[in-house]
Amino acid sequence: AASKSLPLTASAAATAAPNFAAQSAPAVLAPAAPPAGPPLEDPGYRLLEEGDSDDEEFAAKTRNFVRQISEVKKTMNSLWIAIAALLVVASVLALCLTGVAYEQLVPAHQHEAKRVALLASIPIVACLFTWFHIWMAIQMMFRPLEFLGLWQFPGVPGMGIGWQGVVPRKASRMASMGYGCARPYIQGPRDIMGAVNPRSLVAKTRPQLVKVIEQALSKVGAEHFPWADRQMGPNSKKKIAETAVDRIIETCPTLWATFTELLSDTKEGIDNDGMFVKVFTENKILLNNFFLSLGEREFRFIEHCGAVMGFICGLIQLIAFNNLSGVTREIFLPLTGFFLGIFSNWLAIQMVFKPVFPVPVRIFGWHIYDIQGLFIKRQQEVCVLYSKMVVDNFLNFDKIVDYLMTQPILWNKLKAAYLEHNTKVMKEALGVIANWLAPLALGGQQFALLEESMKTALVQGLYEAKDIHKIAGRYVGKVTQLEKKNCRALQLMPPDKFENLLHPIFQEDEWILVLLGGVLGVIVGIAQIYFLS
């Protein structure tokens, strides 16, 4: 089916066919749009070979960009694994050498060496602890997907004696906020459908549609009146099929316009957050991946920045702890650990999103650097990923039809418009003689059965016509330019609006992320005091 289209087009009917067929669907679903113009070309597969150079260039750049990111990720992962392995080996060797040297010392020197080693562990522990509690806090934002624990508060899913990731727990609200932030800048159903000329769309698939109708005529003829089917040659069937396709092309604007109005309705249509919320709440791992993909680099920065700040603060703790005594010394590490945990988490989050607008740094009037939140700085890059994820996960035909089938009011209206239009087209194509004389000759009941068989055969033929899906999908994707236009629009978002694509997942429960660092800081500080004493 048309992978980048919102409306139910002629090709789209191919995928929707089984659903409509089960409810007495008509023969062919014909889209509608601008008024008839000059004779339309019939390029068939030519569309699959030709394409707009700008679109192809943009698509190539996008694919290349995604591929480069993937390659960089793989390279960085390999590099980090290699570094980690080397550090482990170096640490083991250092411990072995230290142990050998320690055994060679006299008891008094051994005691002094142990004391120095424990003091030296303060900045190392501070570094590892800060990295760990930030990493764990980020994990708690997204995992587990479902509540894991002993008991939940009644009426408050995800809260109680246990835990559920903040994002999965608030999937509905997160999805609604994400849609509300991006919707003013991305294309809606009316924009998308308005970019498609349905007459051209049907013309692109004309050879394949003619073939579908010919096969349907042969199947129904052989089933209901084999004697007449044998007398009707291939040329006669092809002529009937050509006439039917001509009628589809001529009459499609009406149905297309009707579908445009129904789907663009902000309450009953799909121009709202309903689909976002439904997809994300039913597939929470997709919501997690959505946010994790957008903020992957920022999350890593928060972890690494926290580790560096932890080490620096650990050096300060070492100097102060070595010069304290008594009760002051006993409470120093837990107390500073609490504030270190809170401050490092808070500062790391602020550096990701603040300042929203660039703040120039000047020295003696010379512009040196612009300070800006790291996520905001990556707007051009993030928008490419965001646009691709939206198009792949939402603005494709299969997912839209799945969602429409869960909306009984809208679905029934679409079905009614579909049936009414195609019944009219069918009668016009048959002509006066067929509409009046055929029922008399065959009998009303037999004619109704024949008509129903024809509808089912055509719908099944469209469903199996993968060539139509492919050609129409390429055409709709080309003329709508969804990914390209959405990407450019998002890249022009004001920074304070762009921030809201990711920041809400922190703002919702930012205090948990911050407080967790403080609590773990106290625990680690108490453990340090125990070992140091």
Secondary structure, DSSP 8 states (H G I E B T S, - for coil): --TT--S--TTHHHHHHHHHHTTT--S------S---S-----TTHHHH---HHHHHHHHHHHHHHHHHHHHHHHHHHHHHHHHHHHHHHHHHHHHHHHHHHHTS-HHHHHHHHHHHHHHHHHHHHHHHHHHHHHHHHHHHH--SS-EEEEE-TT-TT-EEEE--HHHHTHHHHHHHHHHHHGGGS--HHHHHHT--HHHHHHHTHHHHHHHHHHHHHHHHHHH-HHHHHHS-HHHHHHHHHHHHHHHHHHHHHHHHHHHHHHH-TTTSSSSSHHHHHHHHH-HHHHHHHHHHHHHHHHHHHHHHHHHHHHHHHHHHHHHHHT--HHHHHHHHHHHHHHHHHHHHHHHHHHHH--SS-EEEEETTEEEEEE--HHHHTHHHHHHHHHHHHHHHTSSHHHHHHHHTT-HHHHHHHHHHHHHHHHHHHHHHHHHHHHHHHHHHH-HHHHHHHHHHHHHHHHHHHHH-HHHHHHHHHHHHHHH-HHHHHHHHHHTS-HHHHGGGTTHHHHHSHHHHHHHHHHHHHHHHHHHHHHH-
